[in-house]
Amino acid sequence: MLTHDALIRLCRARDRLRETDGRAPIAEIAREAGLSPYHFIRQFAAVFGATPHQYRIEARLEQAKRLLALGNHSVTDVCFEVGFESLGSFSDLFSRRVGVAPSMYRRRWQVPSRAGSLPRALIPGCLLLMCGEAALAPAIFKKH
């Protein structure tokens, strides 16, 4: 049975795993959660539906997708920014999990930005039209 305190520690561990700059080993995160690595992996998977390693990989891929869509970084920069050590393994894993290569994802989903402003969030074109930003809506759907 999982206590409230144990759940809080697992949630904190999940937050640590989500940090792309946090390259702490699973054993260290387990120790911070007050569990042995084996017990931590089992409890984490039971609560969150994925092992800590799987969760960390998915969090890194989600961050990579955001960075690629913003278009401010090269694929190589994104690879290292999210914690992968090999461009080849990053590209292969990204392609298998997302369905397209990182460079293709970037071309397909790159978000247009206005000069002098921060890059825009991913917003459906219909919402842009409803909000009176019709001039930006065609750029969202434009293929690069």
N, CA, C and O atoms as a MOPAC input file, in Angstrom:
PM7 MOZYME 1SCF
protein

 N      0.84200 1    -1.18200 1     0.00000 1
 C      0.00000 1     0.00000 1     0.00000 1
 C      0.88800 1     1.24600 1     0.00000 1
 O      1.88300 1     1.31000 1     0.72300 1
 N      0.52100 1     2.22200 1    -0.80900 1
 C      1.29400 1     3.43600 1    -0.96700 1
 C      0.75700 1     4.51200 1    -0.02400 1
 O     -0.43000 1     4.83600 1    -0.05000 1
 N      1.63000 1     5.05300 1     0.79700 1
 C      1.20900 1     6.11200 1     1.71800 1
 C      1.22300 1     7.45700 1     0.99900 1
 O      1.80800 1     7.60000 1    -0.07500 1
 N      0.57900 1     8.42000 1     1.60400 1
 C      0.55300 1     9.77200 1     1.04100 1
 C      1.96900 1    10.33000 1     0.92800 1
 O      2.31500 1    10.94400 1    -0.08200 1
 N      2.77300 1    10.12500 1     1.93700 1
 C      4.15600 1    10.60500 1     1.94000 1
 C      4.97300 1     9.94900 1     0.82200 1
 O      5.76800 1    10.61100 1     0.15600 1
 N      4.77000 1     8.65100 1     0.62600 1
 C      5.49200 1     7.94600 1    -0.44500 1
 C      5.06600 1     8.47400 1    -1.81300 1
 O      5.89700 1     8.60300 1    -2.71200 1
 N      3.78200 1     8.77800 1    -1.97800 1
 C      3.30400 1     9.33300 1    -3.23700 1
 C      3.92700 1    10.70700 1    -3.49800 1
 O      4.31800 1    11.00900 1    -4.62600 1
 N      4.01600 1    11.51700 1    -2.48000 1
 C      4.64900 1    12.84000 1    -2.61700 1
 C      6.10400 1    12.67400 1    -3.06100 1
 O      6.57000 1    13.39200 1    -3.94500 1
 N      6.81900 1    11.73000 1    -2.44800 1
 C      8.22800 1    11.50400 1    -2.82200 1
 C      8.33500 1    11.00800 1    -4.26700 1
 O      9.25400 1    11.39800 1    -4.98800 1
 N      7.40600 1    10.15300 1    -4.69200 1
 C      7.41400 1     9.68300 1    -6.07800 1
 C      7.11400 1    10.83300 1    -7.05400 1
 O      7.70100 1    10.89400 1    -8.13500 1
 N      6.21800 1    11.72800 1    -6.68200 1
 C      5.91800 1    12.88500 1    -7.54200 1
 C      7.12200 1    13.81000 1    -7.64900 1
 O      7.39800 1    14.35400 1    -8.71800 1
 N      7.83000 1    13.98800 1    -6.55600 1
 C      9.05800 1    14.80400 1    -6.61000 1
 C     10.10800 1    14.13000 1    -7.49200 1
 O     10.82000 1    14.79500 1    -8.24300 1
 N     10.19300 1    12.82500 1    -7.39300 1
 C     11.13000 1    12.07600 1    -8.24100 1
 C     10.74200 1    12.22000 1    -9.70500 1
 O     11.60700 1    12.37700 1   -10.56700 1
 N      9.44700 1    12.16700 1    -9.99000 1
 C      8.97700 1    12.35200 1   -11.36300 1
 C      9.36800 1    13.73900 1   -11.88300 1
 O      9.77700 1    13.88100 1   -13.03500 1
 N      9.24100 1    14.74300 1   -11.04300 1
 C      9.64100 1    16.09100 1   -11.44300 1
 C     11.13700 1    16.15900 1   -11.73700 1
 O     11.55800 1    16.82400 1   -12.68300 1
 N     11.93100 1    15.47600 1   -10.93200 1
 C     13.38500 1    15.42900 1   -11.18200 1
 C     13.69000 1    14.75700 1   -12.51000 1
 O     14.57400 1    15.19700 1   -13.24500 1
 N     12.95800 1    13.69200 1   -12.81900 1
 C     13.17400 1    12.97100 1   -14.07500 1
 C     12.77700 1    13.82200 1   -15.28300 1
 O     13.35700 1    13.68300 1   -16.36000 1
 N     11.80400 1    14.68800 1   -15.10600 1
 C     11.32100 1    15.52700 1   -16.20200 1
 C     12.32100 1    16.62700 1   -16.55100 1
 O     12.32500 1    17.12100 1   -17.67900 1
 N     13.15500 1    17.00900 1   -15.61300 1
 C     14.15200 1    18.04900 1   -15.86300 1
 C     15.12900 1    17.55800 1   -16.91700 1
 O     15.80100 1    16.54500 1   -16.72200 1
 N     15.21200 1    18.27400 1   -18.03400 1
 C     16.11300 1    17.83300 1   -19.09100 1
 C     17.56300 1    18.06000 1   -18.71900 1
 O     18.44100 1    17.32900 1   -19.17800 1
 N     17.83100 1    19.05800 1   -17.89900 1
 C     19.22100 1    19.27200 1   -17.50700 1
 C     19.60600 1    18.39000 1   -16.32100 1
 O     20.78700 1    18.27500 1   -15.99500 1
 N     18.63000 1    17.77500 1   -15.68200 1
 C     18.90000 1    16.87500 1   -14.57300 1
 C     19.29500 1    15.50200 1   -15.08500 1
 O     18.43700 1    14.70800 1   -15.47100 1
 N     20.56100 1    15.22700 1   -15.08700 1
 C     21.05300 1    13.94900 1   -15.58700 1
 C     21.41000 1    13.00900 1   -14.42900 1
 O     22.27400 1    12.14100 1   -14.54700 1
 N     20.72100 1    13.21200 1   -13.32600 1
 C     20.99500 1    12.39600 1   -12.15000 1
 C     20.64600 1    10.93600 1   -12.43400 1
 O     19.61500 1    10.64400 1   -13.04100 1
 N     21.50600 1    10.02900 1   -11.99400 1
 C     21.21000 1     8.60300 1   -12.17400 1
 C     19.94000 1     8.19100 1   -11.41900 1
 O     19.58200 1     8.79300 1   -10.40600 1
 N     19.28100 1     7.17400 1   -11.92300 1
 C     18.05500 1     6.67000 1   -11.29900 1
 C     18.32500 1     6.28300 1    -9.84300 1
 O     17.48900 1     6.52200 1    -8.97200 1
 N     19.48200 1     5.69100 1    -9.58000 1
 C     19.80900 1     5.28500 1    -8.20500 1
 C     19.84000 1     6.48800 1    -7.26500 1
 O     19.41400 1     6.38900 1    -6.11400 1
 N     20.33700 1     7.61100 1    -7.74500 1
 C     20.38600 1     8.82600 1    -6.91900 1
 C     18.97100 1     9.35200 1    -6.64500 1
 O     18.66000 1     9.75900 1    -5.52600 1
 N     18.13100 1     9.34000 1    -7.66600 1
 C     16.74900 1     9.80500 1    -7.49500 1
 C     15.98800 1     8.86100 1    -6.57000 1
 O     15.17400 1     9.30400 1    -5.76100 1
 N     16.25200 1     7.56000 1    -6.68900 1
 C     15.62200 1     6.57800 1    -5.79800 1
 C     16.03100 1     6.83700 1    -4.35300 1
 O     15.20600 1     6.78300 1    -3.44000 1
 N     17.31900 1     7.11800 1    -4.15900 1
 C     17.81900 1     7.39600 1    -2.80500 1
 C     17.13300 1     8.63800 1    -2.23500 1
 O     16.77400 1     8.65800 1    -1.05700 1
 N     16.94700 1     9.68300 1    -3.06600 1
 C     16.25500 1    10.89700 1    -2.61700 1
 C     14.79900 1    10.60000 1    -2.26100 1
 O     14.22200 1    11.25200 1    -1.39100 1
 N     14.21400 1     9.62000 1    -2.93400 1
 C     12.82900 1     9.22800 1    -2.64600 1
 C     12.74200 1     8.28800 1    -1.45200 1
 O     11.64800 1     7.93100 1    -1.01300 1
 N     13.88800 1     7.89200 1    -0.93200 1
 C     13.91000 1     7.01700 1     0.23800 1
 C     13.63100 1     5.56100 1    -0.08100 1
 O     13.12200 1     4.82000 1     0.76000 1
 N     13.96900 1     5.14700 1    -1.30700 1
 C     13.70800 1     3.77000 1    -1.72700 1
 C     14.94800 1     3.16800 1    -2.36000 1
 O     15.83000 1     3.88500 1    -2.83300 1
 N     15.00600 1     1.84300 1    -2.36300 1
 C     16.06500 1     1.17400 1    -3.10200 1
 C     15.76300 1     1.35900 1    -4.58900 1
 O     14.60100 1     1.53500 1    -4.95700 1
 N     16.77500 1     1.32300 1    -5.44500 1
 C     16.50900 1     1.49000 1    -6.88500 1
 C     15.47400 1     0.50100 1    -7.41700 1
 O     14.59600 1     0.88200 1    -8.19000 1
 N     15.57000 1    -0.75100 1    -7.01600 1
 C     14.63800 1    -1.77600 1    -7.48700 1
 C     13.20400 1    -1.44400 1    -7.06900 1
 O     12.28600 1    -1.48200 1    -7.88800 1
 N     13.02000 1    -1.11800 1    -5.78000 1
 C     11.68900 1    -0.80800 1    -5.27000 1
 C     11.16600 1     0.49000 1    -5.89900 1
 O      9.97800 1     0.59800 1    -6.20300 1
 N     12.04300 1     1.46200 1    -6.09200 1
 C     11.65700 1     2.72900 1    -6.72600 1
 C     11.12900 1     2.48700 1    -8.13000 1
 O     10.08200 1     3.01800 1    -8.49800 1
 N     11.84400 1     1.69100 1    -8.91900 1
 C     11.42500 1     1.42000 1   -10.29600 1
 C     10.05700 1     0.74200 1   -10.30500 1
 O      9.18500 1     1.10400 1   -11.09500 1
 N      9.87100 1    -0.23900 1    -9.42900 1
 C      8.58300 1    -0.94700 1    -9.36700 1
 C      7.44100 1    -0.02100 1    -8.95900 1
 O      6.38100 1    -0.01900 1    -9.58500 1
 N      7.66200 1     0.76400 1    -7.90700 1
 C      6.59200 1     1.66900 1    -7.44500 1
 C      6.31100 1     2.76800 1    -8.46300 1
 O      5.15400 1     3.11000 1    -8.70500 1
 N      7.35100 1     3.31500 1    -9.05200 1
 C      7.18100 1     4.36400 1   -10.04400 1
 C      6.35000 1     3.85300 1   -11.21800 1
 O      5.41500 1     4.52000 1   -11.66100 1
 N      6.68900 1     2.68300 1   -11.71300 1
 C      5.95800 1     2.09200 1   -12.84100 1
 C      4.50300 1     1.80500 1   -12.46700 1
 O      3.60300 1     1.99200 1   -13.28600 1
 N      4.27100 1     1.35400 1   -11.24200 1
 C      2.90200 1     1.06600 1   -10.80200 1
 C      2.06100 1     2.34100 1   -10.71500 1
 O      0.87300 1     2.32700 1   -11.03800 1
 N      2.67200 1     3.43400 1   -10.28000 1
 C      1.93400 1     4.68600 1   -10.10400 1
 C      1.77500 1     5.45400 1   -11.41300 1
 O      0.69600 1     5.97000 1   -11.70300 1
 N      2.85100 1     5.53200 1   -12.20900 1
 C      2.84100 1     6.39000 1   -13.39900 1
 C      2.73900 1     5.64200 1   -14.72500 1
 O      2.64700 1     6.27200 1   -15.77800 1
 N      2.75500 1     4.31900 1   -14.69300 1
 C      2.55800 1     3.54700 1   -15.91200 1
 C      3.76800 1     3.42700 1   -16.81200 1
 O      3.64900 1     2.96100 1   -17.94600 1
 N      4.92000 1     3.83400 1   -16.33700 1
 C      6.17200 1     3.72900 1   -17.09800 1
 C      7.32000 1     3.67400 1   -16.11100 1
 O      7.23300 1     4.21000 1   -15.00600 1
 N      8.39700 1     3.02100 1   -16.51800 1
 C      9.57000 1     3.00400 1   -15.64400 1
 C     10.18300 1     4.40600 1   -15.61200 1
 O      9.90500 1     5.21500 1   -16.49600 1
 N     11.00000 1     4.70100 1   -14.62100 1
 C     11.65200 1     6.00900 1   -14.59000 1
 C     12.44100 1     6.30600 1   -15.86400 1
 O     12.41800 1     7.43400 1   -16.35700 1
 N     13.12800 1     5.31700 1   -16.39300 1
 C     13.89500 1     5.51700 1   -17.61600 1
 C     12.97100 1     5.85200 1   -18.78600 1
 O     13.24800 1     6.78000 1   -19.54600 1
 N     11.87900 1     5.10700 1   -18.93400 1
 C     10.91400 1     5.37700 1   -20.00600 1
 C     10.31500 1     6.77600 1   -19.85100 1
 O     10.14200 1     7.49800 1   -20.83200 1
 N     10.00400 1     7.14500 1   -18.62200 1
 C      9.41700 1     8.46200 1   -18.35800 1
 C     10.40100 1     9.56500 1   -18.74000 1
 O     10.02000 1    10.55600 1   -19.36300 1
 N     11.65800 1     9.39100 1   -18.36800 1
 C     12.68100 1    10.39100 1   -18.68300 1
 C     12.84500 1    10.54300 1   -20.19600 1
 O     12.94900 1    11.66000 1   -20.70300 1
 N     12.86600 1     9.43000 1   -20.90700 1
 C     13.00600 1     9.47300 1   -22.36600 1
 C     11.82400 1    10.20900 1   -22.99100 1
 O     12.01800 1    11.06100 1   -23.85800 1
 N     10.60900 1     9.89300 1   -22.56300 1
 C      9.42300 1    10.56400 1   -23.11100 1
 C      9.44100 1    12.06400 1   -22.81000 1
 O      9.07700 1    12.87400 1   -23.66200 1
 N      9.86500 1    12.43300 1   -21.59800 1
 C      9.95100 1    13.85800 1   -21.24700 1
 C     10.97600 1    14.56800 1   -22.13100 1
 O     10.75000 1    15.70000 1   -22.55800 1
 N     12.09600 1    13.90800 1   -22.40500 1
 C     13.11500 1    14.50000 1   -23.28000 1
 C     12.59800 1    14.64400 1   -24.70700 1
 O     12.86700 1    15.65200 1   -25.36100 1
 N     11.86800 1    13.66300 1   -25.19100 1
 C     11.32100 1    13.75300 1   -26.54300 1
 C     10.26300 1    14.85600 1   -26.64300 1
 O     10.19600 1    15.55500 1   -27.65400 1
 N      9.45200 1    15.01500 1   -25.62300 1
 C      8.45600 1    16.10000 1   -25.62300 1
 C      9.15100 1    17.45800 1   -25.64100 1
 O      8.73000 1    18.36300 1   -26.36100 1
 N     10.21200 1    17.60200 1   -24.85100 1
 C     10.97000 1    18.85400 1   -24.85200 1
 C     11.62100 1    19.07200 1   -26.21500 1
 O     11.65300 1    20.19900 1   -26.71100 1
 N     12.13700 1    18.01600 1   -26.81800 1
 C     12.74500 1    18.11700 1   -28.14700 1
 C     11.71400 1    18.58700 1   -29.16400 1
 O     12.02000 1    19.42900 1   -30.00800 1
 N     10.50400 1    18.05900 1   -29.09500 1
 C      9.45100 1    18.47400 1   -30.02600 1
 C      9.14800 1    19.96100 1   -29.86700 1
 O      8.96200 1    20.66500 1   -30.85900 1
 N      9.09800 1    20.44100 1   -28.62200 1
 C      8.84700 1    21.86800 1   -28.39300 1
 C      9.96800 1    22.71700 1   -28.97700 1
 O      9.70800 1    23.71000 1   -29.65600 1
 N     11.21600 1    22.32900 1   -28.71500 1
 C     12.35400 1    23.10600 1   -29.21200 1
 C     12.41800 1    23.09200 1   -30.73600 1
 O     12.71600 1    24.11400 1   -31.35500 1
 N     12.14300 1    21.95100 1   -31.33700 1
 C     12.15600 1    21.86900 1   -32.79500 1
 C     11.05400 1    22.73400 1   -33.39600 1
 O     11.26500 1    23.37700 1   -34.42400 1
 N      9.89500 1    22.75600 1   -32.77300 1
 C      8.78800 1    23.56000 1   -33.29000 1
 C      9.07800 1    25.05300 1   -33.17200 1
 O      8.64700 1    25.84000 1   -34.01400 1
 N      9.80300 1    25.44000 1   -32.13600 1
 C     10.14300 1    26.85100 1   -31.98500 1
 C     11.15500 1    27.29100 1   -33.02900 1
 O     11.20600 1    28.46700 1   -33.38900 1
 N     11.96300 1    26.35100 1   -33.51800 1
 C     12.86200 1    26.63000 1   -34.63000 1
 C     14.07800 1    27.46100 1   -34.31000 1
 O     14.74700 1    27.93300 1   -35.22900 1
 N     14.39300 1    27.66100 1   -33.04500 1
 C     15.54900 1    28.46900 1   -32.67000 1
 C     16.83700 1    27.66700 1   -32.55600 1
 O     17.91000 1    28.24300 1   -32.37400 1
 N     16.74600 1    26.35800 1   -32.65800 1
 C     17.89400 1    25.48300 1   -32.46100 1
 C     18.03700 1    24.51700 1   -33.63700 1
 O     17.05700 1    24.15800 1   -34.29000 1
 N     19.26900 1    24.11000 1   -33.88800 1
 C     19.48400 1    23.04800 1   -34.87000 1
 C     19.10500 1    21.71600 1   -34.24000 1
 O     18.95000 1    21.62800 1   -33.02200 1
 N     18.95500 1    20.69200 1   -35.04600 1
 C     18.63000 1    19.36200 1   -34.53100 1
 C     19.73800 1    18.89700 1   -33.58600 1
 O     19.46200 1    18.29500 1   -32.54900 1
 N     20.97500 1    19.17500 1   -33.94400 1
 C     22.10000 1    18.79400 1   -33.07900 1
 C     22.02100 1    19.50600 1   -31.73400 1
 O     22.22000 1    18.88800 1   -30.68800 1
 N     21.73300 1    20.79800 1   -31.76100 1
 C     21.59600 1    21.54900 1   -30.50700 1
 C     20.47700 1    20.97200 1   -29.65100 1
 O     20.63300 1    20.82100 1   -28.43900 1
 N     19.34500 1    20.64800 1   -30.27900 1
 C     18.21400 1    20.08900 1   -29.54000 1
 C     18.60600 1    18.75200 1   -28.91800 1
 O     18.27700 1    18.47900 1   -27.76400 1
 N     19.30200 1    17.93100 1   -29.67800 1
 C     19.74400 1    16.62400 1   -29.20100 1
 C     20.49700 1    16.75400 1   -27.87400 1
 O     20.18300 1    16.07300 1   -26.89800 1
 N     21.48000 1    17.62900 1   -27.86100 1
 C     22.30300 1    17.78200 1   -26.65500 1
 C     21.58000 1    18.56400 1   -25.56400 1
 O     21.78900 1    18.31500 1   -24.37700 1
 N     20.73400 1    19.50300 1   -25.96300 1
 C     19.98500 1    20.31200 1   -24.99600 1
 C     19.06400 1    19.44000 1   -24.13200 1
 O     18.90900 1    19.69700 1   -22.93800 1
 N     18.45900 1    18.42100 1   -24.72600 1
 C     17.51400 1    17.59200 1   -23.97700 1
 C     18.16700 1    16.37900 1   -23.31100 1
 O     17.48200 1    15.57000 1   -22.68500 1
 N     19.48700 1    16.25100 1   -23.44500 1
 C     20.17400 1    15.23400 1   -22.67200 1
 C     20.62500 1    13.99000 1   -23.40400 1
 O     21.07700 1    13.04000 1   -22.76500 1
 N     20.52000 1    13.96200 1   -24.72400 1
 C     21.04800 1    12.82000 1   -25.46600 1
 C     22.52100 1    13.07500 1   -25.75200 1
 O     22.94400 1    14.22400 1   -25.88300 1
 N     23.28800 1    12.02200 1   -25.84600 1
 C     24.72400 1    12.15600 1   -26.07300 1
 C     25.13500 1    11.80600 1   -27.48400 1
 O     26.28800 1    12.01100 1   -27.86100 1
 N     24.20400 1    11.27800 1   -28.27600 1
 C     24.51800 1    10.87100 1   -29.64200 1
 C     23.41800 1    11.34800 1   -30.57800 1
 O     22.24500 1    11.02800 1   -30.38200 1
 N     23.79600 1    12.11300 1   -31.59200 1
 C     22.82300 1    12.60300 1   -32.56500 1
 C     22.15300 1    11.43900 1   -33.29100 1
 O     20.95200 1    11.48200 1   -33.55800 1
 N     22.91900 1    10.40700 1   -33.61000 1
 C     22.36300 1     9.25700 1   -34.31500 1
 C     21.30900 1     8.53400 1   -33.50100 1
 O     20.24300 1     8.20400 1   -34.02000 1
 N     21.59400 1     8.28200 1   -32.22800 1
 C     20.61300 1     7.57100 1   -31.40400 1
 C     19.39800 1     8.46000 1   -31.12700 1
 O     18.27400 1     7.96400 1   -31.05000 1
 N     19.61600 1     9.77300 1   -30.97600 1
 C     18.49000 1    10.69200 1   -30.78700 1
 C     17.58500 1    10.67900 1   -32.01700 1
 O     16.36800 1    10.54000 1   -31.89600 1
 N     18.17900 1    10.82300 1   -33.19500 1
 C     17.39100 1    10.86200 1   -34.43500 1
 C     16.63800 1     9.55700 1   -34.65000 1
 O     15.47600 1     9.56500 1   -35.05600 1
 N     17.30000 1     8.43700 1   -34.37900 1
 C     16.65900 1     7.13400 1   -34.55200 1
 C     15.48400 1     6.97400 1   -33.58600 1
 O     14.39300 1     6.57500 1   -33.99300 1
 N     15.70700 1     7.28200 1   -32.31500 1
 C     14.64700 1     7.15400 1   -31.31500 1
 C     13.50100 1     8.12200 1   -31.61100 1
 O     12.33200 1     7.74500 1   -31.52500 1
 N     13.83200 1     9.36400 1   -31.95700 1
 C     12.80400 1    10.35700 1   -32.28500 1
 C     11.95300 1     9.86500 1   -33.45300 1
 O     10.72500 1     9.93600 1   -33.40500 1
 N     12.60700 1     9.36600 1   -34.49700 1
 C     11.89200 1     8.88500 1   -35.67900 1
 C     10.97400 1     7.72300 1   -35.33900 1
 O      9.83600 1     7.66800 1   -35.80400 1
 N     11.47000 1     6.78800 1   -34.52200 1
 C     10.64200 1     5.62700 1   -34.15500 1
 C      9.45600 1     6.02000 1   -33.29200 1
 O      8.35500 1     5.50400 1   -33.48800 1
 N      9.66000 1     6.92900 1   -32.33400 1
 C      8.58900 1     7.28800 1   -31.40500 1
 C      7.61800 1     8.31500 1   -31.96500 1
 O      6.41900 1     8.24500 1   -31.69600 1
 N      8.12000 1     9.26600 1   -32.73700 1
 C      7.27700 1    10.35200 1   -33.24100 1
 C      6.73400 1    10.05300 1   -34.63600 1
 O      5.66900 1    10.54100 1   -35.01300 1
 N      7.47200 1     9.25100 1   -35.39400 1
 C      7.01100 1     8.87300 1   -36.72200 1
 C      7.66900 1     9.62400 1   -37.86100 1
 O      7.48300 1     9.26300 1   -39.02300 1
 N      8.42800 1    10.64800 1   -37.55700 1
 C      9.17600 1    11.39900 1   -38.56700 1
 C     10.52900 1    11.78300 1   -37.98500 1
 O     10.69600 1    11.84500 1   -36.76700 1
 N     11.48700 1    12.03700 1   -38.86000 1
 C     12.81700 1    12.46800 1   -38.41900 1
 C     12.72300 1    13.86000 1   -37.78500 1
 O     11.82600 1    14.63400 1   -38.12100 1
 N     13.64200 1    14.17800 1   -36.87400 1
 C     13.60300 1    15.49400 1   -36.22500 1
 C     13.60500 1    16.66500 1   -37.20900 1
 O     12.88700 1    17.64400 1   -37.00700 1
 N     14.40100 1    16.56900 1   -38.26600 1
 C     14.44700 1    17.67300 1   -39.23800 1
 C     13.11200 1    17.83300 1   -39.95100 1
 O     12.67800 1    18.95500 1   -40.21200 1
 N     12.46200 1    16.72400 1   -40.26700 1
 C     11.14300 1    16.78400 1   -40.91100 1
 C     10.10400 1    17.33500 1   -39.93600 1
 O      9.25500 1    18.13900 1   -40.32000 1
 N     10.17000 1    16.91000 1   -38.69200 1
 C      9.25200 1    17.42100 1   -37.67400 1
 C      9.39900 1    18.93600 1   -37.57100 1
 O      8.40600 1    19.66100 1   -37.50800 1
 N     10.63500 1    19.40300 1   -37.55600 1
 C     10.88900 1    20.83800 1   -37.45000 1
 C     10.29300 1    21.59100 1   -38.64200 1
 O      9.64900 1    22.62400 1   -38.46200 1
 N     10.50100 1    21.08700 1   -39.84000 1
 C      9.95200 1    21.75000 1   -41.03900 1
 C      8.42800 1    21.75000 1   -41.01600 1
 O      7.78900 1    22.72700 1   -41.40600 1
 N      7.86300 1    20.65500 1   -40.55900 1
 C      6.40700 1    20.49800 1   -40.58100 1
 C      5.72200 1    21.32700 1   -39.50600 1
 O      4.64100 1    21.86400 1   -39.74500 1
 N      6.32400 1    21.44400 1   -38.33100 1
 C      5.65800 1    22.05500 1   -37.18400 1
 C      6.26700 1    23.36500 1   -36.72000 1
 O      5.86600 1    23.89100 1   -35.68200 1
 N      7.22300 1    23.90400 1   -37.46000 1
 C      7.87000 1    25.13700 1   -37.01300 1
 C      6.84300 1    26.25000 1   -36.86300 1
 O      6.02300 1    26.48300 1   -37.75100 1
 N      6.90400 1    26.92300 1   -35.73900 1
 C      5.95100 1    27.97000 1   -35.41400 1
 C      6.47900 1    29.30700 1   -35.91400 1
 O      7.60600 1    29.68200 1   -35.59300 1
 N      5.67500 1    30.03700 1   -36.70100 1
 C      6.12500 1    31.35400 1   -37.13400 1
 C      6.12700 1    32.32200 1   -35.96000 1
 O      5.31700 1    32.19900 1   -35.04200 1
 N      7.02200 1    33.26600 1   -35.99500 1
 C      7.06100 1    34.27200 1   -34.92800 1
 C      7.11600 1    35.64700 1   -35.55800 1
 O      7.58100 1    35.81000 1   -36.68600 1
 N      6.64600 1    36.61300 1   -34.83500 1
 C      6.70100 1    38.00200 1   -35.28500 1
 C      8.06400 1    38.57200 1   -34.93000 1
 O      8.66200 1    38.18900 1   -33.92400 1
 N      8.54300 1    39.47100 1   -35.74000 1
 C      9.81400 1    40.13200 1   -35.44500 1
 C      9.67200 1    40.89500 1   -34.13700 1
 O      8.67400 1    41.57900 1   -33.91100 1
 N     10.68000 1    40.77200 1   -33.27800 1
 C     10.68600 1    41.50000 1   -32.02000 1
 C      9.85900 1    40.87300 1   -30.92800 1
 O      9.70400 1    41.47700 1   -29.86700 1
 N      9.31700 1    39.68400 1   -31.14100 1
 C      8.53300 1    39.04400 1   -30.09200 1
 C      9.07300 1    37.64500 1   -29.83900 1
 O      9.85100 1    37.10800 1   -30.62800 1
 N      8.65400 1    37.08100 1   -28.75100 1
 C      9.04200 1    35.71600 1   -28.43700 1
 C      8.33800 1    34.76200 1   -29.38500 1
 O      7.27000 1    35.09400 1   -29.89800 1
 N      8.90400 1    33.58700 1   -29.63300 1
 C      8.22700 1    32.60500 1   -30.49800 1
 C      6.84600 1    32.27300 1   -29.95200 1
 O      6.64700 1    32.18600 1   -28.74100 1
 N      5.90500 1    32.09000 1   -30.85400 1
 C      4.52800 1    31.82500 1   -30.46700 1
 C      4.37500 1    30.37400 1   -30.02100 1
 O      5.10500 1    29.49000 1   -30.46800 1
 N      3.42300 1    30.15200 1   -29.14300 1
 C      3.09700 1    28.78500 1   -28.71500 1
 C      2.35100 1    28.09400 1   -29.85600 1
 O      1.86500 1    28.74300 1   -30.78200 1
 N      2.27500 1    26.80800 1   -29.77500 1
 C      1.51700 1    26.06000 1   -30.77700 1
 C      0.03200 1    26.31800 1   -30.54100 1
 O     -0.54100 1    25.86000 1   -29.55200 1
 N     -0.58000 1    27.05600 1   -31.46100 1
 C     -1.98900 1    27.42600 1   -31.34200 1
 C     -2.70300 1    26.98300 1   -32.60900 1
 O     -2.24600 1    27.29300 1   -33.70900 1
 N     -3.81500 1    26.26400 1   -32.48000 1
 C     -4.56000 1    25.87600 1   -33.67800 1
 C     -4.98200 1    27.09900 1   -34.48800 1
 O     -5.34700 1    28.13400 1   -33.93000 1
 N     -4.92700 1    26.96300 1   -35.80400 1
 C     -5.27100 1    28.06800 1   -36.68900 1
 C     -6.66100 1    28.61600 1   -36.46200 1
 O     -6.88000 1    29.82100 1   -36.58800 1
 N     -7.62500 1    27.73400 1   -36.12300 1
 C     -8.99300 1    28.20600 1   -35.89900 1
 C     -9.05900 1    29.18100 1   -34.72900 1
 O     -9.85400 1    30.12000 1   -34.74900 1
 N     -8.21700 1    28.96200 1   -33.69700 1
 C     -8.19500 1    29.88900 1   -32.56500 1
 C     -7.56000 1    31.21100 1   -32.95300 1
 O     -7.98500 1    32.27100 1   -32.49400 1
 N     -6.53500 1    31.14800 1   -33.80400 1
 C     -5.92900 1    32.39000 1   -34.27300 1
 C     -6.94200 1    33.22000 1   -35.04200 1
 O     -7.00000 1    34.44000 1   -34.89400 1
 N     -7.74400 1    32.54800 1   -35.86600 1
 C     -8.77000 1    33.25400 1   -36.62300 1
 C     -9.81200 1    33.87400 1   -35.69000 1
 O    -10.22800 1    35.01600 1   -35.88400 1
 N    -10.22600 1    33.11800 1   -34.68600 1
 C    -11.22900 1    33.61500 1   -33.74600 1
 C    -10.70600 1    34.78500 1   -32.92200 1
 O    -11.47700 1    35.65200 1   -32.51000 1
 N     -9.40100 1    34.81000 1   -32.68400 1
 C     -8.80200 1    35.85900 1   -31.85900 1
 C     -8.39500 1    37.07500 1   -32.68000 1
 O     -7.78000 1    38.00000 1   -32.15000 1
 N     -8.72800 1    37.08700 1   -33.95600 1
 C     -8.43200 1    38.23800 1   -34.78100 1
 C     -7.02700 1    38.27500 1   -35.33300 1
 O     -6.56500 1    39.33600 1   -35.75200 1
 N     -6.33200 1    37.15400 1   -35.34700 1
 C     -4.97600 1    37.11200 1   -35.87200 1
 C     -4.97300 1    36.34200 1   -37.18800 1
 O     -4.17500 1    35.42500 1   -37.38300 1
 N     -5.86600 1    36.72300 1   -38.07800 1
 C     -6.02800 1    36.02200 1   -39.34900 1
 C     -4.76100 1    36.05700 1   -40.19100 1
 O     -4.52100 1    35.14800 1   -40.98500 1
 N     -3.95400 1    37.08700 1   -40.02900 1
 C     -2.74000 1    37.19500 1   -40.83700 1
 C     -1.74000 1    36.10100 1   -40.48900 1
 O     -0.93500 1    35.71300 1   -41.33600 1
 N     -1.77600 1    35.59500 1   -39.25700 1
 C     -0.84200 1    34.55100 1   -38.84700 1
 C     -1.35100 1    33.15200 1   -39.16900 1
 O     -0.55000 1    32.22700 1   -39.30200 1
 N     -2.65300 1    32.97600 1   -39.29600 1
 C     -3.22000 1    31.64500 1   -39.48500 1
 C     -2.67900 1    30.93200 1   -40.71200 1
 O     -2.33600 1    29.75500 1   -40.59700 1
 N     -2.57700 1    31.55900 1   -41.88500 1
 C     -2.03200 1    30.81900 1   -43.04300 1
 C     -0.61200 1    30.33000 1   -42.82500 1
 O     -0.23500 1    29.27700 1   -43.33900 1
 N      0.18100 1    31.07800 1   -42.07200 1
 C      1.58000 1    30.67500 1   -41.84900 1
 C      1.66100 1    29.39400 1   -41.03300 1
 O      2.61600 1    28.63300 1   -41.18100 1
 N      0.68400 1    29.14300 1   -40.18100 1
 C      0.67600 1    27.92500 1   -39.36200 1
 C      0.57800 1    26.69700 1   -40.26600 1
 O      1.20200 1    25.67300 1   -39.99100 1
 N     -0.19800 1    26.79500 1   -41.33600 1
 C     -0.45600 1    25.64900 1   -42.18500 1
 C      0.50300 1    25.56700 1   -43.38300 1
 O      0.45500 1    24.60800 1   -44.15300 1
 N      1.35100 1    26.55100 1   -43.53200 1
 C      2.26900 1    26.58000 1   -44.66000 1
 C      3.31300 1    25.49500 1   -44.51700 1
 O      3.92800 1    25.36800 1   -43.45800 1
 N      3.52300 1    24.71800 1   -45.54800 1
 C      4.56700 1    23.67700 1   -45.56000 1
 C      5.88400 1    24.34400 1   -45.90500 1
 O      5.95100 1    25.15500 1   -46.82900 1
 N      6.93000 1    24.00700 1   -45.16900 1
 C      8.26000 1    24.58800 1   -45.41900 1
 C      9.04100 1    23.69400 1   -46.32900 1
 O     10.18500 1    24.00100 1   -46.66300 1

